[in-house]
Amino acid sequence: MVYYMTTSPSGAAFNNKNSYTMKLTEYIKETRGEMKHVNWPTRSQAVNYTLLVVVLSAVAALILALADHVFSMGIEKVILN
């Protein structure tokens, strides 16, 4: 068997035999480090944005339902006349 030397994103060398395990652990370490740099919203911001999404989704659904009803009535009038 031939093993090739490769490097991880951080530059550390490891054997190809353990590369999947090493890549996974390196990925997890780097991800945890990056997650510390994220500017997370406060609880109130998250609640406000969630409510905003729910309200705007409901408004969009009502607009689409109204448009569907109007077009259905228009098509019925065209077909029946």
URPE-V420656 format. One record per residue. N is the residue number from 1. RES is the residue in three letters. PHI is phi as a letter, one per 30 degrees, with the letter a starting at -180 (999 if undefined). OMEGA is omega in radians with two decimals (NA if undefined). Layout:
n=N res=RES phi=PHI omega=OMEGA
n=N res=RES phi=PHI omega=OMEGA
This chain:
n=1 res=MET phi=999 omega=3.14
n=2 res=VAL phi=c omega=3.08
n=3 res=TYR phi=c omega=3.14
n=4 res=TYR phi=c omega=3.08
n=5 res=MET phi=d omega=3.08
n=6 res=THR phi=b omega=3.12
n=7 res=THR phi=b omega=3.08
n=8 res=SER phi=d omega=3.11
n=9 res=PRO phi=e omega=3.13
n=10 res=SER phi=d omega=3.09
n=11 res=GLY phi=j omega=-3.14
n=12 res=ALA phi=d omega=-3.14
n=13 res=ALA phi=d omega=3.07
n=14 res=PHE phi=a omega=-3.13
n=15 res=ASN phi=d omega=3.14
n=16 res=ASN phi=d omega=-3.12
n=17 res=LYS phi=e omega=-3.12
n=18 res=ASN phi=c omega=-2.99
n=19 res=SER phi=d omega=-3.12
n=20 res=TYR phi=d omega=3.12
n=21 res=THR phi=d omega=-3.13
n=22 res=MET phi=d omega=3.13
n=23 res=LYS phi=d omega=-3.14
n=24 res=LEU phi=d omega=-3.13
n=25 res=THR phi=d omega=3.10
n=26 res=GLU phi=d omega=3.11
n=27 res=TYR phi=d omega=-3.13
n=28 res=ILE phi=d omega=3.12
n=29 res=LYS phi=d omega=-3.12
n=30 res=GLU phi=d omega=3.11
n=31 res=THR phi=d omega=3.12
n=32 res=ARG phi=d omega=3.11
n=33 res=GLY phi=d omega=3.13
n=34 res=GLU phi=d omega=-3.12
n=35 res=MET phi=d omega=3.09
n=36 res=LYS phi=d omega=-3.12
n=37 res=HIS phi=c omega=-3.09
n=38 res=VAL phi=d omega=3.08
n=39 res=ASN phi=c omega=-3.06
n=40 res=TRP phi=d omega=3.09
n=41 res=PRO phi=d omega=3.07
n=42 res=THR phi=d omega=3.14
n=43 res=ARG phi=d omega=-3.12
n=44 res=SER phi=d omega=3.09
n=45 res=GLN phi=d omega=-3.14
n=46 res=ALA phi=d omega=3.11
n=47 res=VAL phi=d omega=-3.14
n=48 res=ASN phi=d omega=3.14
n=49 res=TYR phi=d omega=3.10
n=50 res=THR phi=d omega=3.10
n=51 res=LEU phi=d omega=3.11
n=52 res=LEU phi=d omega=3.12
n=53 res=VAL phi=d omega=-3.14
n=54 res=VAL phi=d omega=-3.13
n=55 res=VAL phi=d omega=3.14
n=56 res=LEU phi=d omega=3.08
n=57 res=SER phi=d omega=3.11
n=58 res=ALA phi=d omega=3.11
n=59 res=VAL phi=d omega=3.11
n=60 res=ALA phi=d omega=3.12
n=61 res=ALA phi=d omega=3.11
n=62 res=LEU phi=d omega=3.12
n=63 res=ILE phi=d omega=3.13
n=64 res=LEU phi=d omega=3.11
n=65 res=ALA phi=d omega=3.11
n=66 res=LEU phi=d omega=3.11
n=67 res=ALA phi=d omega=3.11
n=68 res=ASP phi=d omega=3.14
n=69 res=HIS phi=d omega=3.14
n=70 res=VAL phi=d omega=3.14
n=71 res=PHE phi=d omega=3.10
n=72 res=SER phi=d omega=3.11
n=73 res=MET phi=d omega=3.13
n=74 res=GLY phi=d omega=3.14
n=75 res=ILE phi=d omega=3.09
n=76 res=GLU phi=d omega=3.13
n=77 res=LYS phi=d omega=3.13
n=78 res=VAL phi=d omega=-3.10
n=79 res=ILE phi=d omega=-3.10
n=80 res=LEU phi=d omega=3.14
n=81 res=ASN phi=c omega=NA
